[in-house]
């Protein structure tokens, strides 16, 4: 799907590829994908991996397995959903800088602004109460 003249995937790739601290960008695709070459093409520093799974989690696992042979134990891996094409280089580099000495990793997040409801269990699915948003955040990618 195009956005301002580029596919969502290409916009995400460009943002990741423009981050000066990244050594490589891997794109996990479904085995047999035919649209990537047409809609994205060859991009400097980007390698397509045709090992995607049935779910996001399976695709992440397969991608990590595929790049695991090339990664060092101290390397960081960012997992980013291509359907979130509005990540900017400044935010990405700030995340990487903040995590420079972090031993376990991190993620981008924004404070929860949506109204949060608790529903009754069962078939009725009626809202019982409004929950407090205090201290709640929405995780974003990359993670």
N, C-alpha and C positions, 0 to 999 in steps of 0.2 A: 504494500500500500504506500503510495507516494505522500510525502510531506515536504512542502516547499521544494519540489523538484527532485527529491531523493527518496529512496525507499527507507522505511523505518530502520531496517537492518543496517543499511549503509550509513545512516546518520549516527547510529550507535557505534558502529565500527570506527567512523571518523573521529568521534569524540574520544574513544579509548586509544586510538592510534596517535592522536595528537598529544596525549599525556606523555611528557618527556621522560618519565621514570619507568615506563613499561618497556620491557624487552621484546615482548611478542604478544600478539592477539590471536587467540584461537576461536573459531566459530564452530560450534557443535551443530551439525545438521542431520536431518534424517538420512539414513542410508538410501542411496538412489535419488537424492534431491536433484532436481533439474533446473530449478529457478534461481539458485544462488549465483551461478556464473552469469546468467542473463541480467539479473537485477543488481548485482553488486560488482561482479567482475574481479579482476586481480587488483589487490590493494597492497601497497608496501607494508611489510611487517605482519601480514595477516595470513593465517593458514586455516583452511577449511578442514574440519574433521567430520567425516561421514559416519558417525557412531551414535547418533541421537537415539533416545529410548522412547518408550510409550508415555512417560511422564517427565516433568521437569527434573525431579530428583534422579530418575534413571539417566537422563541425558547428562546431568552434572557428574554423576558417578562415572559414566562411560567416558566423558571428556577428561576427567581427572586421571582415569586409568590410562587413556591415550597419551596424555602429556607427561605422565609420571616418569616415564623412561628418560625424559629430557630435563626434568626439574631436579634441582638440588634440595636437600633437606631444609635449608634456610630460605628457599624461595617462597614468595608470597603468590597466591593465586586469587584473582578477583573473579567472582561469578556475577555476571550482569545479564539481566533480561533485555533482549534486543527490542522488546515492545515498549521499552522506556527510553526513547531516543533523545530525551532532553537533558541528559547528564552533560554538564559542561566541564571543560578541562580544569578550571579553577577549583571547582568542588571536588573533582576526582583527585587532583594533586594535594588538596588540603587533607582529604581522607588519608592518602598515603603518607603524608608528612606526620599526621597525628598518630598513625600506627607504627611509625618507624621503630620504636623501641617496645612495642606491645607484643608480649609473647603469644597471645592466643588469637589475635585478629580483631575484627570489628565490622561495622556496617554503617551505611548512611541511614538516617532516620529523621522524621519530622514529627512534631507534636501532633497528637490526634486532635482533629478539629470536628470530626463528624459526631453526631449524636449517637450515643451507644445505648442500646436497649437490651434488657434481659427479657427473654420470652419464656412462657410457660412450656413445660414439656408436654408431649402428646400431640394429638392431631390438630388442636386448635391454633397453635402458633400465634398467640396473642401476646402483645407487649405487656409485661407486668410492671416494669419500672425503667427509669432512666438511670444509667450508671455514671459515676463520676469519671471524667477524663483525666483527672489529676494523675500525673506520673506515667501516663500511657503515651506511647510513641508508635508510629507506623514505620515499619522497616521498609527500606528502599534498596535498590541495588546500585552499585555493586556491593557485594557482601564479601 
